[in-house]
Structures are given as structure tokens and as C-alpha cells.
């Protein structure tokens, strides 16, 4: 018996040794240099065997005071995803999305991005609209090495978070320049007052840019007053500003507050134009402000009434899908998906470092909002449009291009037509023409208020390590910013 037991132990020991040897000689193949996914440090994936949907993580304010920003952005995103999937997807794989509601709050934006990365294992991220929320969420994406593209956050600090963070829109130094120059040249204003949301990164940055250009052009800022988001009574501030007799009042804030400001300014007898930025761009603006907004002006990203074929194709497809007219946030959400799809295609994989590099090299991309070329700061060089409010509708006035490709406040700009600016020679990126809006399916693949049903593969592609540029050290403002 002892001999038999001894023989059995020898056989078991030899078998165990062979099994251990086989395991140690065949390590798992990693999907990238780090061999780790963004949500599971230390785990490994096999990029070459990636299957299932390419998952886009989306985070927007779907409820709360800026819900129309999220609704419009997601409408554009869904339309683009449907079109691309109808054409066969990207890299032979369908696109799907997971949506997280930020409720317009910075802390919830950061938590939303953490969830998208750590639990949903998304490949890329699109969001937010509010600049302060994009800064909060962008810090998480940057530290995890996940490419993030904000459709419409315009504050300078958004892309300064780090080199995995991009945007699809112009920035506030240019937007503020455009509105200040418009006030001087088109409205012949010599004096201006400013009413600013003091807790919004967006409003503060835009007010600063407006002031700098207006004063540089010889105008005078006669006064500035402040409020915070969700305030409803502005009569004290407006009374003090009206006493200074400004030619115009610049209000770089949200659509709800802008509508209330317009009503109360007219009640107090101010008859001059009110000016704003793209934070005014919502159907709710005129619902709140009504006739008080007539002959007011604000900047947007595209003229949705333009006769440019690409714009009209988008508008037709959007109306067919949603039975509504799009605003420019819907356009930017749509363009963001096509920008990301273009980068994924040129990267040839969902490897996050390669996708980041492809986004950074975007040149001459033909979007609905114009031709997009990323500069060294990962900000597009593109024109801005100024619209007037006439009888409850936004009516095109002019468009202004950055001079010499500069999106800052320096240099002169020239009036432009509504046509997109030409693509630079040797453009590296194709436009969104790859999938015609007319061909898009009418049905929505993902419900509006819930995450997409399609799950990404359990083993997501390996995460590229964040590149050398550090995350921004500025703390986000105490309340959400606007676009």
C-alpha cells in the first residue's frame, strides 16, 4: 500500500510540474505597452481579438437646469451613430453608447466619467457641454488615458487638462473677440456693461475675452455686475448698469438666466441690444425671454438655416428622425461622433494612444459645423456665426473666421460667408461624407433616457498610458460652467 501511495504522489507531482511549466512559458498577450485596461489596472487584453461594439461613453446634463444642452447633443450623437452603423460601422464593428446624466453638476460629471471608464470599459468618451463639467470629467479621462472629445465646451482650460482631451468647437477667447468686434463694428457701440455668472468658468472666461477686445478697440466697459446660476431676480444689478447708460449689455451665461435678464431689462426701460455667447443657444431661450429678446445677438457654431448642402442634409435627416429643428449643440454632437469615427478609422484600432494621436492629427475634416483642423492645443480652428433674435427666431447676421488660423484674441478677422472654410492642403482627415444623412435609418437604436443596450466586450482594448502633459491644476469653479 505504501508503495502504491508513493507512486501516486510521484505521478501527481510530475503532472503538477508539467502544468506549471506550461503556464509560465505562455504569458498572456497584452493589447498595448501597459497591458492594462483603463478600468482594471494590471489586467491584460488582446487588441487583435477585439470583438463586439466599439463603445462610446457619453456624459451630459439630461436633467436639471441645462437639460436641453444634453438632449440636443445626444440627439445629434444618436443620429450619427445610426448613420455610421447603417454603413457598416467602424473597423467592421458597430458603434454603441452608454449615457450618464451629470444633472449639470461638476461632482456628478466626475463620477459619470469614472463609471464609464471603470465599469462600462468604454473605448472613447464624448462630453460634456458645460465647461466646468468637462474640466471635472476631463481630469478623470486624462489620468486614465482615455481619449475625450467635448462637443461644445468653449472655456480655454478644458483642453489644458491634458493631451487626451479634445474639443469640436471654437474657444472663448475667439468667441469673446467676435462679439466684442461685432458690437463695435456692426452695432457701433462705444460703451458696454457686463452681467456675469461669477461661478461659471465659461461666463468668466467669455466676459474676460469680451472686455479685452472691446477695450483694445477703443470701447469702454462702464460697469460689471454678477449673479450665480439659478438666480431669478436681476433687477438690482440691471438697475445699477442702466444708470451707467451703456450702449449694449453683454450677458455670457445660460439660456434661462439670459431670458429672464432680457425680460427684466426691458421692464426697467433698457432699450439697447443684449449680447451673449453660445450658452444662449437653446429653444428654451425665447420661451423664457419672449419678445424682450428681439434685436439681441449671440454667437453660435453654425447657421442651421444655411444653404450649404451638408448643413441642409443634416437638418433634413434630423427633422425626419426627431420631428424638430436642430440647434447647434445637436450639430456639434453629430460632428463629434464623426470626428471620433474618423480618428478610430485612421488609428486602425481602438488602442487609446493611437486614437489620441489620430485625433491630434485631424486636418481639414469636413463637418456640418465647418472644416475642422486641430491645432497644437487640440482646439479646432473654425469660424463663429453671429445670429440676431427676430420674432422668436435666430436669424443669421454674419460669420467671422479667425485671421491666419489664430483662434485667440489677436489680429483682425474678416466677415465670411456661411460656406465652410476650405480644407488645408494635404488634409489628413476625410469629412463626414462617408455616411450620408439621407441614408440614415429612422429608428433610434438606443433609448434617449437610458444607456445603450449594447455592451462592450468584457475585455476592452488596452489603455495607453497618459502622455507627458500634466493634468490641469486649476480647481473647477464652485458651480457648473456653461458651454
MIDRENTI-610452 format. One record per residue (C-alpha): z, x, y; residue in one letter. Coordinates in steps of 0.02 Angstrom, whole numbers, plus 50000, padded with zeros to 5 digits. Each point is the difference from the previous one (the first is absolute). Layout:
ZXYa...
END
This chain:
500005000050000x500455013950122x498355008549962x499074983850033x500914997250166x499675018050053x498154997549965x499974983950100x500825008550152x498735014249991x498554987749998x500734990150148x500315016050099x498235006149973x499284983250051x501054999750160x499465017750045x498174995649979x500184984250107x500915009450139x498705013849999x498594987350016x500844991750150x500305016050095x498245006449975x499194984450078x500754996150172x499424984150087x498525001650116x500484997950183x498974990550127x500255012150143x500885015850053x501704991750011x499814990349837x501064986050076x499664982550061x500594994650171x501264987849927x500615009949849x500395018350040x499765011449851x498894988149899x498215004249956x498364990849999x498235002749942x498814997150146x498465001549890x500584985249897x500404988550149x499604981949961x500374983050072x499964995050182x500125011850147x501514992550085x500154999050190x501764997750066x500044988850154x501484997350115x499924988150148x501034987250094x499544984049908x501474990450072x500955001150163x499465001550180x498435010349965x499424991149842x498234997550066x499785018950002x500315000949814x499034984249959x498445005950091x500095017649929x500214993649822x498564987750021x498865014550042x500705010549858x499744986249870x498234997050058x499565018449985x500815001549828x499034984949937x498355007250065x500295017149924x500534992949833x498474988749997x498955015850015x500885008649854x501555007150083x500335018450036x499805014049872x499614986749871x501694991550028x500504984050090x501095000250155x501604989850004x501444999350123x501864997550006x500674992450160x501755002450071x500634990050150x500875010550133x500524984850104x499575010750152x501535011349973x500015019049987x501325001149865x499064987549893x498395009750029x500815015849929x500694990449851x498294992049971x499145016949988x501365006749885x499714985149885x498115002050003x500145018449953x501495000349883x499794983449910x498194994650018x499285017749984x498624996250125x498605012550024x499824998150189x500844989950139x499304989350141x501194994250139x500864996350116x499444992250164x501575003050102x500105018350050x501885001549974x499834992749825x498565011849962x501065014750054x501434994249888x498884996949851x498935015250037x501475011749980x500254993549822x498155001649957x499895017450075x501515006549905x499284992749839x498255007050030x499154982949996x498524997350119x500384986250126x498774991850119x500624988850140x498674987650053x500644997450176x501555009950050x499535008250165x501545010050050x499685018849999x501525003749891x499334990749848x498835013649936x501155013850062x501164995249856x498945011249890x498325004249927x499964986149870x500044986850139x498394993050077x499474985450107x498414989650024x500234996250186x500035008450170x501665006250071x501054994950149x499565014450117x498204994149993x500434981550003x501155002350149x498675010350087x498714986349970x501074986250075x500545010550150x498215005050036x499434982049978x501334994150124x499405012650129x498124999349976x499694982049947x501444990750081x500145011550152x501895000449980x500945012250111x501764995449943x500714995149832x501664995149922x500515002249818x501074988949888x500465009749842x500894996749835x501245014350011x500335000649812x498195000949943x499155016849968x498344991650032x500464991950166x500845015750066x498545011249954x498714988150070x500954997650163x500125018950020x498135002249975x499584986050121x501165006950133x499325017749983x498184995150019x500284987050136x500985012250108x498775014149963x498614988850065x500934997250163x500854983649958x501844996450026x501244993149873x501134989750111x501294995749868x500434998649815x501144987749913x500554998949819x500384987649862x500275000449812x499034991449863x500394981549974x500604997750179x499394983350070x500555000350182x499095012550111x500224991450168x501265012550067x498865014949966x498464990850062x500864994450159x500435018150043x498255006049960x499164986050099x501005005050154x499135017149991x498314991350017x499035009249864x498144996849978x500214999349811x501424999749873x499805009949840x500934992749849x499835011549847x500864989049872x499824986849865x498974984150014x501514988350000x500895008750144x498345002350093x499654981449992x501734995850065x499865013050138x498354992350055x500754982650010x501525005650099x499005011550115x498894985450051x501514988750023x500715012950120x498375000550097x499245016549945x498124997650009x499365017449955x499295005349832x501155004049855x499465014649890x500465004749823x499555010149846x499494995649823x501744993049966x499374984450087x498654997549870x500524984449905x499454981749998x501824996150043x499825008350171x499124985450083x501014987449900x501545006850088x499275004350170x498704986450022x499064999250164x501215012250081x499045014049912x498334996150082x499265015350085x501155011849908x499315015049906x500455010549849x499275013649891x499424997349820x499135010049865x498384990349983x499114985250078x499934987449858x498714990150099x498845015050002x498194998049945x500095016349901x499404995449823x501485008249911x501234990150107x499084983749973x499895002849811x501885002749995x500364984650108x498884989249889x500855006049840x501744997950076x499624982350058x499314995549827x501585006349915x501354994150120x499194986150105x500635008950155x499415012850127x500615017949978x500955010050129x499875018950015x501495003149887x499024991849859x498565011650040x501115015449992x500794994449836x498254997949928x499415016950066x501575008449929x499584994849822x498225006450018x500635016350076x501185002449854x498654995349873x498835012550082x501335013749989x500374996049818x498155000949959x499775016850085x501615006549922x499324995249829x501734995149940x501654992250051x500835017150016x500994997650158x499685017350075x498134997949974x500024982650077x500965006950149x498715013750024x498574987649987x500794988650132x500235015050115x498175004649984x499364982550045x498515001750116x498864986550069x500704986049894x499114983950050x501334986550009x500014982750076x501125006750139x498765014050038x499625017449943x501545009249938x500225018850001x501735007349966x500555013750119x501215014149957x501494988550029x499314987049876x499634988050144x498284991950015x498915003650150x499354982750048x499734988450146x501124986350069x499474982650055x500714990450148x500014981049990x500444986550126x500874983749959x498944985250055x500504982349952x500995005749851x498695012149932x499865019050006x498345004250084x499195017249997x500035009350167x499595018149959x500235013849873x500505017750041x499715015649897x501055015750005x499125013750096x499455014749894x500894993349847x501705001350086x501204985849961x501325006050122x500194995750183x498985014050074x498224999050063x498894985850053x499394986049891x498404990350018x499664981549970x499154997249834x499074986349910x500754990649854x498995010249876x500985012749899x499865018050057x498765010549900x500605010049851x500125018850029x498705011149921x500435004749821x501204985349977x500935001549838x500504981949974x498894985149960x500334983850089x500644983649934x498234994549962x500285004349818x500584982149974x499224986750108x501224986750062x498714986749960x500175004149817x501884998149992x500754986849885x500824985550084x501524999649888x501525010250046x500525011249858x501805001750059x501154986650073x500435002250183x501864999449987x500305009649841x499585017149928x498385001749905x500134995349818x499055015349944x501185014149953x499575018250018x500015010549842x501745005149944x499575018350021x499365001850176x499005015450051x501015015450042x500605001650175x499425014050111x501425008950087x500114996050185x499105013250101x500835011850117x500144989750158x501784993450018x500464981950021x500364994450176x501775002750060x499984985950126x501104985549947x499134983150005x500494988650142x501384987449972x498804985349977x498254998449931x498555006450104x498374990850021x498285005949947x
END
